[in-house]
Amino acid sequence: MDLHGKVAVVTGSGRGLGLGYARALAASGAAVVVNDLDRTAVDAAVTGIRSAGGRAAGVVAAVGDSAAAQALVDTAVAEFGRLDVLVTNAGILRDRVLWKMTDEDFDAVVRVHLRGTFTCARAAAVRMREQGTGGRLVLISSPAGQRGNFGQTNYAAAKAGIVAMARTWALELARADITVNAVVPVAATEMTRTIPAFAPLIEEAERTGRPLPGWLREGEGLGTVEDVTGLITFLASDEAKDITGQAIGVGGDRLALWAHPKEKAVALADGGWSAEAIAAHWASGVGAEPETYGIPAPQAPEA
């Protein structure tokens, strides 16, 4: 995929998935602005991309406030002359069950994931609209935002909100030829390790040095960072110019399109529904096949 002439900002790209995204975009020819809180990580990422023949600049900043977002856009323009692609990957975790989650736990995660996505996307959209040549916003969500996950009230809420913003901004930015999509990645990272369903499988693979088993790569879509980066590169390219407003999952051997929320079952009653009528109807009517919730635990095939 040829991205020569394009300039990308990737937030939270000092390590993990973000670093993988930055490296993949640079390898395809894009100039990349690397961002992280850790200066050492930023410097190492920039040096690595440059040593591989790519172009990169770094910004050390905490994503969340408007000044940080503007600094990322300004750096892209100052260093490389324009901005074409934004990947909002920055994130933190403060996992607690509801009754133990503090205001600070909630606010910190929402600030980085949800507000950080908003402020960075807003700054990028302003620049892209001024340029008049379109652009790409790639917003990183999570299965937790699609299904919920135990102990992740803050994270799941923020990631669900990111998908909602992608749908909204796809409408608002269509006339400017700016596409907006949410990516729902699954990969073996430090963040994925915190998910109880995946942690022991990742630890076992690391302990033995063997790759994750095929059933896990296929059935759960859990693989390496490199398994995810192809989708980011594709969405940044001209090949994806007609794709917008979508939530796309990727990981392991799986590529998937997530369904948007819709009514699953509908029942009508003249004059509306009383509490008693709902109670009498529910189990045999619209509630006959309730939706699942939560990220299901991986199930290994029977020997």
C-alpha positions in Angstrom: 0.0 0.0 0.0 1.6 3.3 -1.1 1.3 6.1 1.4 4.1 8.3 0.0 3.2 12.0 0.2 0.9 11.4 3.2 1.5 12.6 6.7 0.0 10.8 9.8 -0.2 11.5 13.5 -0.5 8.5 15.7 -1.3 9.1 19.4 0.1 6.8 22.0 2.6 5.4 19.6 5.7 5.0 21.8 5.0 1.3 22.4 2.5 -1.5 21.8 -0.2 -1.2 19.1 0.5 2.5 18.6 4.1 1.9 17.8 3.1 -0.9 15.4 0.7 1.5 13.6 3.4 4.2 13.3 6.0 1.8 12.0 3.5 0.3 9.4 2.4 3.7 8.1 6.1 4.8 7.8 7.0 1.5 6.1 4.3 2.3 3.5 5.8 5.7 2.8 3.9 8.1 5.2 5.7 10.6 7.3 4.7 10.0 10.9 4.3 12.1 14.1 4.9 9.8 17.1 3.3 10.7 20.4 3.7 9.4 23.9 4.0 10.6 27.5 7.4 8.9 27.7 10.2 10.9 26.0 12.5 7.9 25.9 9.8 5.8 24.1 9.2 8.7 21.6 12.8 9.1 20.9 13.3 5.4 20.4 10.3 5.1 18.1 11.4 8.1 16.0 15.0 6.8 15.8 13.8 3.3 14.8 11.5 4.6 12.0 14.3 6.8 10.7 16.9 4.1 10.8 14.5 1.9 8.7 14.4 4.7 6.0 11.2 6.4 7.1 10.4 9.9 8.1 9.3 10.7 11.7 9.0 13.4 14.3 8.1 13.2 17.9 5.8 15.0 20.4 5.9 14.3 24.1 2.5 15.2 25.4 -0.5 13.8 27.4 -3.4 13.4 25.1 -6.6 15.0 26.4 -6.4 18.7 26.4 -6.7 21.0 23.3 -3.2 22.3 23.6 -1.7 18.8 23.2 -4.0 18.1 20.2 -3.0 21.3 18.5 0.7 20.6 19.2 0.4 17.3 17.3 -1.2 18.9 14.3 1.2 21.8 14.3 4.2 19.5 14.4 2.9 17.5 11.4 2.5 20.8 9.4 5.8 22.3 10.6 7.8 19.1 9.9 6.1 17.7 6.9 3.9 20.4 5.4 0.4 18.9 5.9 -1.8 16.4 7.8 -3.7 13.5 6.0 -4.2 10.8 8.6 -4.9 10.8 12.3 -4.9 7.5 14.4 -6.2 8.1 17.9 -4.6 5.2 19.8 -3.6 6.8 23.2 -5.1 5.1 26.2 -4.7 4.1 29.8 -6.4 1.7 32.1 -7.8 2.1 35.7 -9.7 -1.1 36.1 -12.0 -1.4 39.1 -15.5 -2.9 39.7 -18.2 -0.3 39.9 -18.4 -0.1 43.7 -14.6 0.4 44.0 -14.1 2.8 41.0 -13.2 6.3 42.2 -14.1 9.5 40.4 -10.4 9.8 39.6 -10.3 6.3 38.0 -13.3 7.2 35.8 -12.2 10.7 34.8 -8.6 9.7 34.0 -9.6 7.0 31.5 -12.4 9.0 29.9 -10.1 12.0 29.6 -7.5 10.1 27.6 -9.6 7.8 25.5 -12.8 9.8 24.9 -11.8 13.4 25.4 -8.4 12.8 23.8 -10.0 11.3 20.7 -12.4 14.3 20.5 -9.7 17.0 20.9 -7.3 15.4 18.5 -10.0 14.7 15.9 -11.3 18.2 16.1 -7.8 19.7 15.6 -7.1 17.4 12.7 -10.5 18.0 11.1 -9.9 21.8 11.2 -6.6 21.4 9.4 -7.9 18.8 6.9 -10.8 21.0 6.0 -8.5 24.0 5.5 -6.3 21.9 3.2 -9.3 20.9 1.1 -7.9 17.6 0.0 -9.7 15.2 2.3 -8.3 13.0 5.0 -8.6 10.0 7.3 -9.6 9.7 10.9 -9.0 6.3 12.3 -10.3 6.0 15.9 -9.2 3.0 18.0 -12.0 1.3 19.9 -12.1 -2.0 21.7 -14.3 -5.2 22.1 -15.0 -3.9 25.6 -16.8 -1.0 24.0 -18.9 -3.3 21.9 -19.7 -5.9 24.5 -18.8 -4.5 27.9 -16.1 -6.1 30.2 -16.0 -6.8 33.9 -14.1 -4.2 35.8 -13.9 -1.7 32.9 -16.8 0.7 33.4 -14.6 3.7 32.4 -12.8 2.0 29.5 -15.8 0.3 28.0 -17.9 3.5 28.2 -15.1 5.5 26.5 -14.6 3.0 23.8 -18.3 2.7 23.0 -18.4 6.5 22.8 -15.5 6.5 20.3 -17.6 4.3 17.9 -20.5 6.7 18.3 -18.3 9.6 17.5 -17.0 7.8 14.4 -20.6 7.5 13.1 -21.4 11.1 13.9 -18.2 12.5 12.4 -18.6 10.4 9.2 -21.8 12.4 8.6 -20.3 15.7 9.5 -17.1 15.4 7.5 -18.4 13.7 4.4 -18.6 16.8 2.3 -14.9 17.5 3.1 -14.0 14.0 1.8 -12.7 13.1 5.3 -13.5 9.5 6.2 -14.0 8.4 9.8 -13.8 4.8 10.9 -13.5 3.0 14.2 -11.1 0.0 14.5 -11.7 -2.7 17.1 -8.3 -4.4 17.4 -7.4 -7.5 19.4 -3.7 -8.3 19.9 -1.4 -9.7 22.6 -0.3 -6.5 24.3 0.2 -5.3 27.9 -3.4 -3.9 27.8 -4.9 -7.1 26.5 -3.1 -9.0 29.3 -5.4 -7.2 31.8 -8.4 -9.0 30.3 -9.0 -12.2 32.4 -10.2 -14.2 29.4 -6.9 -13.6 27.4 -4.2 -13.1 30.1 -3.3 -16.8 30.8 -3.2 -17.6 27.0 -0.8 -14.7 26.3 1.4 -15.6 29.3 1.6 -19.2 28.2 2.6 -18.2 24.7 5.3 -15.9 26.1 6.5 -18.6 28.5 6.9 -21.3 25.9 7.9 -19.1 22.9 5.2 -20.7 20.8 2.8 -18.7 18.7 -0.8 -18.4 19.8 -2.7 -21.5 18.7 -4.7 -21.4 15.5 -8.0 -21.9 17.2 -7.4 -18.7 19.2 -6.2 -16.7 16.1 -9.3 -17.8 14.2 -12.0 -18.1 16.8 -11.1 -15.1 19.0 -9.1 -13.1 16.5 -6.2 -12.8 19.0 -2.8 -12.5 17.4 0.2 -10.2 17.3 0.5 -6.5 16.9 1.6 -7.0 13.3 -1.7 -8.8 12.6 -3.6 -5.6 13.2 -1.5 -3.0 11.4 -2.6 -3.9 7.9 -6.1 -2.5 8.5 -4.7 0.8 9.7 -2.5 1.1 6.6 -5.4 0.3 4.4 -7.8 2.8 6.0 -5.1 5.5 5.6 -4.8 4.8 1.9 -6.6 6.0 -1.2 -8.0 2.5 -1.6 -10.3 3.2 1.4 -11.7 6.5 0.2 -15.2 5.3 0.1 -15.2 3.5 3.5 -16.6 5.7 6.3 -18.8 5.4 9.4 -17.8 1.8 10.1 -16.6 -0.2 13.1 -14.1 -2.8 11.8 -12.6 -5.5 13.8 -9.2 -7.1 13.2 -6.9 -9.5 15.0 -5.2 -12.8 14.5 -6.7 -14.4 11.4 -10.0 -12.4 11.6 -11.2 -9.4 9.8 -14.8 -8.4 10.8 -17.4 -5.7 10.3 -19.2 -5.0 13.6 -23.0 -4.4 13.3 -24.3 -1.0 14.4 -27.0 -1.1 17.1 -30.4 -1.8 15.8 -33.8 -3.0 17.0 -33.7 -6.8 17.2 -37.3 -7.5 18.0 -40.4 -5.2 18.0 -43.9 -5.7 19.3 -46.9 -3.3 19.0 -49.8 -2.7 21.3 -52.7 -0.4 20.6 -52.6 2.5 23.1 -49.1 1.6 24.3 -47.6 -0.7 26.9 -48.5 -0.9 30.6 -46.1 -2.5 33.1 -48.4 -5.4 33.4 -48.7 -5.9 29.6 -44.9 -5.9 29.3 -44.6 -8.4 32.1 -47.1 -10.7 30.4 -45.5 -10.3 27.0 -41.8 -10.2 27.7 -40.6 -13.8 27.9 -42.5 -15.0 24.9 -42.2 -11.8 22.9 -39.4 -9.3 22.4 -37.4 -10.7 25.3 -37.5 -14.3 24.1 -33.9 -14.1 22.9 -32.0 -11.6 25.0 -28.7 -10.3 23.9 -25.4 -11.6 25.3 -23.1 -9.2 27.1 -19.4 -9.2 28.1 -16.4 -10.6 26.3 -16.8 -14.4 26.4 -13.9 -16.5 27.6 -12.0 -18.2 24.9 -13.0 -21.9 24.4 -10.3 -24.3 23.2 -11.5 -27.0 20.9 -12.1 -30.4 22.4 -9.2 -32.8 21.9 
